[in-house]
């Protein structure tokens, strides 16, 4: 049943089935599936930060495969990009000093396909979440199991981001689950509810 409810005999939501499974799987309050992870980030920023500031470390202004650039997506969302820190070192105090009355969110983007090594520092997710602003974690591919048990380097897990206090976590369903292309958003029910009601949600839905 994709668009109707057997219980009420009326129109329903196509997202209830996946939401039920994803909340059980991750422990999140709510979930939403859109057509890819770029759409997940775009919808989140548009619905929650249009015309307002979003803080992100300079070291995380990444471009991944296919030309997806974090700054470009932020620009399309209408959010104001506020770069924090330097390329190799960003401290918690840099975020604190950048917060003002127009700041809506903090965005953390997983480095994914590159590493900065040597003289480098970044605040932890727990530290970012302690600043009192909603934190969105863009995990890219994401992981639901500890990849170290398979002999691979540890990949940040969705459950870890939620446990750290992130308001929303966005990740790529197709890469993670090996299914059709999808972007998954999990997190606080109040914020996911705002995303569901935004006009873009229909255009970007799976």
Secondary structure as the mmCIF struct_conf table of DSSP 4:
data_model
#
loop_
_struct_conf.conf_type_id
_struct_conf.id
_struct_conf.beg_label_comp_id
_struct_conf.beg_label_asym_id
_struct_conf.beg_label_seq_id
_struct_conf.end_label_comp_id
_struct_conf.end_label_asym_id
_struct_conf.end_label_seq_id
BEND BEND1 UNK A 3 UNK A 3
STRN STRN1 UNK A 4 UNK A 4
TURN_TY1_P TURN_TY1_P1 UNK A 6 UNK A 8
BEND BEND2 UNK A 9 UNK A 10
STRN STRN2 UNK A 11 UNK A 11
TURN_TY1_P TURN_TY1_P2 UNK A 14 UNK A 15
HELX_RH_AL_P HELX_RH_AL_P1 UNK A 16 UNK A 26
BEND BEND3 UNK A 29 UNK A 29
STRN STRN3 UNK A 30 UNK A 34
BEND BEND4 UNK A 35 UNK A 36
HELX_RH_AL_P HELX_RH_AL_P2 UNK A 37 UNK A 49
TURN_TY1_P TURN_TY1_P3 UNK A 50 UNK A 51
BEND BEND5 UNK A 52 UNK A 52
STRN STRN4 UNK A 53 UNK A 57
HELX_RH_3T_P HELX_RH_3T_P1 UNK A 58 UNK A 60
STRN STRN5 UNK A 63 UNK A 64
HELX_RH_3T_P HELX_RH_3T_P2 UNK A 65 UNK A 67
STRN STRN6 UNK A 68 UNK A 69
HELX_RH_AL_P HELX_RH_AL_P3 UNK A 70 UNK A 77
TURN_TY1_P TURN_TY1_P4 UNK A 78 UNK A 78
HELX_LH_PP_P HELX_LH_PP_P1 UNK A 79 UNK A 79
STRN STRN7 UNK A 80 UNK A 84
BEND BEND6 UNK A 85 UNK A 85
BEND BEND7 UNK A 87 UNK A 88
STRN STRN8 UNK A 89 UNK A 89
HELX_RH_AL_P HELX_RH_AL_P4 UNK A 92 UNK A 98
TURN_TY1_P TURN_TY1_P5 UNK A 101 UNK A 102
STRN STRN9 UNK A 103 UNK A 109
BEND BEND8 UNK A 113 UNK A 113
BEND BEND9 UNK A 118 UNK A 119
STRN STRN10 UNK A 121 UNK A 121
HELX_RH_AL_P HELX_RH_AL_P5 UNK A 125 UNK A 129
TURN_TY1_P TURN_TY1_P6 UNK A 130 UNK A 131
BEND BEND10 UNK A 132 UNK A 133
STRN STRN11 UNK A 134 UNK A 140
TURN_TY1_P TURN_TY1_P7 UNK A 141 UNK A 141
BEND BEND11 UNK A 144 UNK A 145
HELX_RH_3T_P HELX_RH_3T_P3 UNK A 147 UNK A 150
TURN_TY1_P TURN_TY1_P8 UNK A 151 UNK A 151
BEND BEND12 UNK A 152 UNK A 152
HELX_RH_AL_P HELX_RH_AL_P6 UNK A 158 UNK A 164
TURN_TY1_P TURN_TY1_P9 UNK A 165 UNK A 165
BEND BEND13 UNK A 167 UNK A 167
STRN STRN12 UNK A 168 UNK A 172
HELX_RH_AL_P HELX_RH_AL_P7 UNK A 173 UNK A 177
BEND BEND14 UNK A 178 UNK A 181
STRN STRN13 UNK A 183 UNK A 187
HELX_RH_AL_P HELX_RH_AL_P8 UNK A 189 UNK A 197
BEND BEND15 UNK A 198 UNK A 198
HELX_RH_AL_P HELX_RH_AL_P9 UNK A 199 UNK A 204
STRN STRN14 UNK A 205 UNK A 205
#
